[in-house]
Amino acid sequence: MGHAPPVISIVGHSGAGKTTLVEKLIRELCARGVKVATIKHAHHKVELDTPGKDSFRYKEAGAVMSVLLTKDALQLVADAKSEREPQQIAQRFLGEVDLVLAEGFSHAPGAKIEVLRRECDKPARCSLEDGLIAMVTDMDEVYPQLPHFGLEEVGGIVDFILQQKA
């Protein structure tokens, strides 16, 4: 197994702004020369592979993973029946990156930053016991003992994330 890069999960309720934040964090991390990968948890069934296509047929035939290579990209389809947590996935596939941002995975072990907006009118999804290390929120009263960042404080959030992996 390769070395596993550190994983930070960005968690929060649907509509809280997780994907937008992850996108901004990726841009800022890349601008700082950090090689970042993402893992997103989809709750609905996503057709990763279309029946009838070659890579689907290879997987159906029993290949543990199948790689589709285009001119400038690569898509990997692999069995993930037992490895369901971001740390396990990072360990297995993402050894060449410096940092992994996972989106979702509220219940998986590991460090989490929660996005929580007052207008969503919901309590925090995660607790300190779940590995919560910071809040990106406009609600000062939620976990006041943790570092708080505004939704636009991308540079500050990245500084914080990079300190975690040092």
ZIMOLIN-V6897 format. One line per field, one symbol per residue. phi: phi as a letter, one per 20 degrees, with the letter a starting at -180 (. if undefined). Layout:
BEGIN
phi: ???
END
This chain:
BEGIN
phi: .ffeffddeedqfgnfoffffggffggffffeneedcccdedeefdefcegnfgfffffffpffbcddddgcbbcddcfbfeeddgffffffddfedebddddnlgdffofcddebdgfflcfgfdcgfeofdacdbddffelffefdcffeefgfffgfffffef
END
